[in-house]
């Protein structure tokens, strides 16, 4: 098995975990789950930015940089998808007859 494929699969698994939204608790604490998801997104983006800055200034590990950028890309794509769904739902509500 190619070691690059194994490393890529591991990186993808880590990125996927970073962007998954925690399921709301049984007591309906969805606001807490949403704030936790936003916090995870922010941490992922900040980690990617800090590693990119470190790679440009001090020559940090290129593998860590690629992994962090992949995680950041996945997090941003997830956020954009959620935003699009929210806008679509809002527009659908506006089209409803009163």
C-alpha positions, 0 to 999 in steps of 0.5 A: 500500500502506498504510504501517501495514500495512508497519510492522506486517508489519516489527514482526511479522517482528522479533517472530517472530525474537526468539521463535524457538528456535535449532535444536539443533546436529548434536552434540546440544547441545540444552541450549545451545539451550534456555538461549539461548532462555530468554535471548532470552525474558528479553531480550525481556521486559526490553526491553518493560518498559524501553520501557514505563517510558520511555514512562510517565516520559519520553514515549518513542516510541509506535511503539517501545513498541507494537513492543516490547509486541507482541514481548513478547506473542508471546514470552509466548504462545510460552512459555505454549504450550511450558509447556502442551506440557511439562505435557501430556507429563508428565501423559501419562507419569504415565498410563502403566502401570508 
